Amino acid sequence: MPVSQELRRFGHHLILGISGTTLSDDDKRALNELKPIGVIFFAKNFLDGTPYEFWLESFKDLNSQIREYTERDSMFVTLDHEGGRVIRTPLPITRFPHALLLRSHAREVAKATSVELKSLGINLSWAPVADVFSHPNNPVIGPRAFGNTPDTATQGACDYYLGLRESGILGCAKHFPGHGDTSKDSHIELPILNLTLKDLRLRELIPFKALIELQIPLIMTVHILFPKIDTDVPATLSEAILKTILREELGFKGVVVSDDLDMKAISNMFTKAGTVARSFHAGCDLFIVSRNINSSSIQRTYQIAEDFVDSLSKGSLDESVVEAARERIDKLLAVTPQYPIYALDKNILLQHAQLAIASSYS
């Protein structure tokens, strides 16, 4: 099989970031050669400071070009859109408050958010956060979590996911097996959590278990080392965490997606040969390369894709593992709606603005 075809095989496991509001030559090349199964958008992909109709038309053109170069009719079109400080879109898209404030409004807010996401062609939201905000000095999760106890975090995350699901948006529980007890940011460095499996069962795993029972379709890994569970590698690469705990103990049968491979906690590991194979064997199906944190260069994406090809050719990556991952992805994509992009009615946006105010004071 030609190398280009093998690279495209990796594309079926890739969620790729785009460099800006239009496609660069690197974007066009990667979209056409790798044919990623999905894209992830950030603030850099929207024309901020321009009228709604203007930036929306620009974003619509960007999406059309992405589909043209990937030659894919069906894709995962994704956005980090939690509320609070994690909002990428320009106004008038609603600024809902962070998760910790939502409480009884979580389901209603998720439904309103879904209406807005669908109008942008988004079919997968990287939400809800299923972490428990247990460390008061947590620099990365904090109020992004729905609660500081397992019960409150579980209730909020489940309500929010149900709101997404009822409105036709895929949800993803993150960050497995838990990022709420850290004092370090995995975007910047590799956090280490000295929690035992018993500790996780008593707190971190409770929201994930509830979301799995609700059949959430995706779960995102965390780039944290849990040395009392796996001394060698962070969760994204850990068979003990993803296979033994997530797949076998919790019974998750959906798609496991890595957190962004550009994050500094793990980015250097994915420059080493065999890392992709290890992550597949651990239990990852899908990989995010945002090109948003360390560099917008496409070079790292190709390096990871070529490691995938080399690992397959050498036999260090089991063909059956890749096929099983592909089957899970294909099964999910087959039921994923593809939404057109359109402007929302002003009255809908006004109603959502009022909901944002109400949920801020719940």
C-alpha positions in Angstrom: 0.0 0.0 0.0 1.5 3.4 -0.9 2.7 5.6 2.0 0.1 8.2 1.1 -2.7 5.7 1.7 -1.2 4.7 5.0 -1.0 8.4 6.1 -4.7 8.7 5.3 -5.3 5.7 7.6 -3.9 7.8 10.4 -6.1 10.7 9.3 -9.1 8.5 10.2 -7.9 8.8 13.8 -7.0 12.5 13.7 -8.8 15.7 14.8 -6.7 18.5 13.3 -6.5 22.2 14.1 -6.6 24.8 11.4 -4.1 27.7 11.3 -6.4 30.7 10.9 -9.5 32.2 9.3 -8.5 30.9 5.9 -6.5 27.8 4.8 -2.8 28.1 4.6 -0.8 26.0 2.2 0.1 23.7 5.1 -3.6 23.4 6.0 -4.5 22.5 2.4 -1.7 19.9 2.1 -2.6 18.3 5.5 -6.3 18.2 4.8 -5.8 16.7 1.4 -3.1 14.2 2.2 -4.1 13.1 5.7 -7.8 13.6 5.3 -8.5 14.0 9.0 -11.8 12.6 10.3 -12.4 15.9 12.1 -11.3 19.4 12.9 -11.1 21.5 16.1 -11.7 25.2 16.0 -10.3 27.9 18.2 -10.6 31.7 18.5 -8.0 32.1 15.7 -10.5 30.6 13.2 -13.1 33.3 13.7 -12.9 36.9 12.4 -13.3 38.8 15.7 -14.3 42.5 15.8 -16.4 42.2 12.7 -20.3 42.1 12.3 -21.9 38.8 13.0 -23.0 38.2 9.3 -19.4 39.0 8.1 -17.5 36.6 10.5 -20.2 33.9 10.0 -19.8 34.0 6.2 -16.0 33.8 6.6 -16.4 30.8 8.9 -18.8 29.2 6.5 -16.3 29.6 3.7 -13.6 28.1 5.9 -15.8 25.0 6.6 -16.6 24.6 2.9 -12.9 24.6 2.0 -12.1 22.1 4.7 -14.7 19.6 3.3 -13.4 20.3 -0.3 -9.8 19.5 0.6 -10.6 16.5 2.8 -13.2 15.2 0.3 -15.3 14.2 3.3 -19.0 14.6 3.4 -19.1 13.5 7.1 -16.7 14.8 9.7 -16.5 15.6 13.4 -16.7 19.4 13.4 -15.6 20.3 17.0 -15.2 23.1 19.4 -14.1 23.7 23.0 -17.2 25.5 24.2 -17.7 25.1 27.9 -18.7 28.6 28.9 -16.8 30.9 31.3 -13.3 31.4 30.0 -13.6 28.5 27.5 -15.5 30.3 24.7 -13.8 30.7 21.3 -16.5 32.4 19.3 -17.1 36.1 18.7 -20.3 37.9 19.8 -23.2 37.6 19.5 -22.7 33.9 20.4 -23.8 33.8 24.1 -21.3 34.0 26.9 -22.7 31.5 29.3 -21.1 31.3 32.7 -18.6 28.7 33.7 -19.9 25.3 34.8 -19.5 25.8 38.6 -22.3 28.4 38.5 -24.8 26.6 36.4 -26.3 24.2 39.0 -30.0 23.7 38.2 -29.6 25.5 34.9 -27.0 23.0 33.4 -29.4 21.1 31.2 -31.2 24.2 29.9 -27.9 26.0 29.2 -26.6 22.9 27.3 -29.7 22.9 25.1 -29.3 26.6 24.3 -25.6 26.1 23.7 -26.5 23.3 21.3 -28.7 25.6 19.2 -25.8 28.0 18.8 -23.3 25.3 18.1 -25.5 23.7 15.4 -25.8 27.1 13.7 -22.0 27.1 13.4 -22.0 23.6 11.9 -20.6 22.1 15.1 -21.6 18.6 15.8 -19.3 17.7 18.7 -18.6 19.8 21.8 -15.6 18.9 24.0 -17.8 19.0 27.1 -18.8 18.3 29.8 -15.9 18.6 32.2 -16.3 15.6 34.5 -13.5 16.5 36.8 -14.1 17.2 40.5 -12.8 20.6 41.5 -11.1 19.2 44.7 -7.8 21.2 44.7 -8.4 24.9 45.6 -5.3 26.0 43.7 -6.0 24.1 40.5 -4.8 26.4 37.7 -6.5 24.7 34.7 -9.8 23.2 35.9 -11.2 25.2 38.8 -14.7 26.6 38.0 -14.7 24.7 34.7 -15.9 21.8 36.8 -19.5 21.5 37.8 -18.7 20.9 41.5 -16.1 20.4 44.2 -17.6 17.1 45.4 -18.3 13.9 43.4 -22.0 14.4 43.8 -22.2 17.9 42.6 -19.8 17.3 39.7 -21.7 14.3 38.6 -25.1 15.9 38.7 -24.0 19.0 36.7 -22.0 17.0 34.2 -24.8 14.5 33.6 -27.4 17.3 33.3 -25.2 19.2 30.8 -24.6 16.0 28.7 -28.3 15.2 28.6 -29.0 18.7 27.3 -26.4 18.3 24.5 -27.7 14.9 23.6 -31.3 15.9 23.5 -30.4 18.7 21.1 -28.3 16.7 18.7 -24.8 17.5 19.8 -22.2 14.9 20.7 -20.7 15.2 24.1 -17.3 14.2 25.4 -16.5 13.6 29.1 -13.1 15.0 30.1 -10.4 14.6 31.4 -10.1 10.9 32.3 -9.4 9.7 35.0 -9.5 13.2 36.5 -7.7 16.6 36.4 -9.4 18.2 39.4 -6.8 17.5 42.1 -3.8 19.0 40.4 -1.9 22.3 41.2 -0.2 22.2 37.8 -1.4 22.9 34.3 -0.9 20.1 31.7 -0.7 22.7 29.0 2.6 23.8 30.5 4.1 20.8 32.3 3.3 17.1 33.2 1.4 17.0 36.5 1.9 14.1 38.8 -0.9 12.8 41.1 -0.1 10.3 43.8 -3.6 8.9 43.9 -4.3 5.2 44.3 -7.0 3.3 42.4 -9.0 3.3 45.6 -8.7 7.1 45.7 -9.9 7.4 42.2 -12.9 5.1 42.8 -14.0 7.3 45.8 -13.9 10.6 43.9 -12.5 11.0 40.4 -14.2 8.1 38.7 -17.7 8.7 40.0 -18.8 11.3 37.4 -17.2 9.3 34.6 -19.1 6.2 35.7 -22.4 8.0 35.7 -21.8 9.5 32.2 -20.8 6.0 30.9 -24.1 4.7 32.3 -25.8 7.5 30.2 -23.9 6.2 27.2 -21.8 9.3 26.6 -20.1 8.5 23.2 -16.6 9.9 23.8 -14.2 10.2 26.7 -11.0 12.4 26.6 -7.8 11.3 28.3 -5.7 13.5 30.6 -2.0 14.1 30.3 -1.2 13.4 34.0 1.1 10.8 35.5 -0.5 8.6 38.2 2.6 6.8 39.5 0.7 4.6 42.0 -1.3 3.2 39.1 1.3 3.4 36.2 4.8 4.4 37.1 6.0 4.8 33.5 3.6 7.0 31.4 0.7 9.5 31.7 -2.9 8.4 31.3 -3.0 9.0 27.5 -0.4 6.2 27.1 -1.4 4.0 30.0 -2.9 0.6 29.4 -3.5 0.3 33.1 -5.7 3.4 33.1 -7.4 3.3 29.7 -7.7 -0.4 29.1 -8.0 -1.9 32.6 -9.9 0.9 34.4 -11.8 2.7 31.6 -12.6 -0.2 29.3 -12.7 -3.2 31.6 -13.7 -1.9 35.0 -16.1 0.9 33.9 -17.2 -0.8 30.8 -16.8 2.1 28.4 -17.3 0.9 24.8 -17.3 4.3 23.0 -14.5 6.4 21.5 -11.5 7.3 23.6 -9.8 10.6 22.4 -6.5 12.0 23.5 -6.3 15.5 24.9 -4.3 17.8 22.6 -0.9 16.2 21.7 0.6 19.7 21.4 0.3 20.2 25.2 3.7 20.4 26.8 2.8 17.7 29.3 3.1 15.2 26.5 4.3 16.8 23.3 7.9 15.7 23.6 6.8 12.1 24.1 5.1 12.1 20.7 8.3 13.0 19.0 9.7 9.6 19.9 9.2 6.5 17.7 6.6 4.1 18.9 4.6 6.5 21.1 1.5 6.4 18.8 1.6 2.6 18.9 1.7 2.7 22.7 -1.2 5.0 22.9 -3.3 2.9 20.5 -2.5 -0.2 22.5 -3.4 1.6 25.7 -6.8 2.3 24.4 -6.8 5.6 22.4 -8.9 5.7 19.2 -8.7 9.3 18.2 -6.0 12.0 18.6 -6.2 15.8 18.7 -3.4 17.9 17.3 -4.6 21.4 17.7 -1.6 23.3 16.3 -2.7 26.0 18.8 -0.3 25.7 21.8 3.3 25.1 20.9 3.3 25.8 17.2 1.0 26.2 14.2 3.5 24.2 12.1 2.1 21.1 10.4 5.5 19.3 10.8 4.6 17.6 14.2 1.4 16.3 12.7 3.2 14.6 9.9 5.8 13.3 12.4 3.1 11.6 14.4 1.4 10.3 11.3 4.7 8.8 10.0 5.3 7.2 13.3 1.9 5.5 12.9 2.9 4.2 9.4 6.3 3.0 10.6 4.8 1.2 13.6 2.3 -0.6 11.4 4.9 -1.6 8.9 7.3 -2.9 11.6 4.5 -4.8 13.3 4.9 -2.9 16.6 1.3 -1.5 16.1 -1.2 -4.3 16.0 -3.4 -4.1 12.9 -6.4 -5.5 14.9 -6.1 -2.7 17.4 -6.2 0.0 14.7 -9.2 -1.7 13.0 -11.1 -2.0 16.3 -10.5 1.8 16.9 -11.6 2.5 13.4 -14.8 0.5 13.9 -15.7 2.5 17.0 -15.0 5.8 15.1 -17.0 4.7 12.0 -19.9 3.6 14.2 -20.1 7.0 15.9 -19.6 9.0 12.7 -22.4 7.2 11.0 -24.9 8.6 13.5 -23.3 12.1 13.7 -25.4 14.9 12.1 -23.8 17.3 9.6 -25.2 20.7 10.2 -25.4 23.7 7.8 -24.1 27.1 8.9 -26.7 29.9 9.3 -27.4 33.1 11.2 -29.5 32.8 14.4 -32.6 34.8 14.9 -32.1 37.8 17.2 -34.9 36.8 19.4 -33.2 33.4 20.1 -30.0 35.2 21.0 -31.9 37.5 23.3 -33.5 34.6 25.1 -30.1 33.0 25.5 -28.6 36.2 26.9 -31.4 36.3 29.5 -30.7 32.6 30.4 -27.0 33.5 30.7 -27.8 36.2 33.3 -30.3 33.9 35.2 -27.8 31.1 35.3 -25.0 33.4 36.6 -27.1 34.0 39.8 -28.5 30.5 40.3 
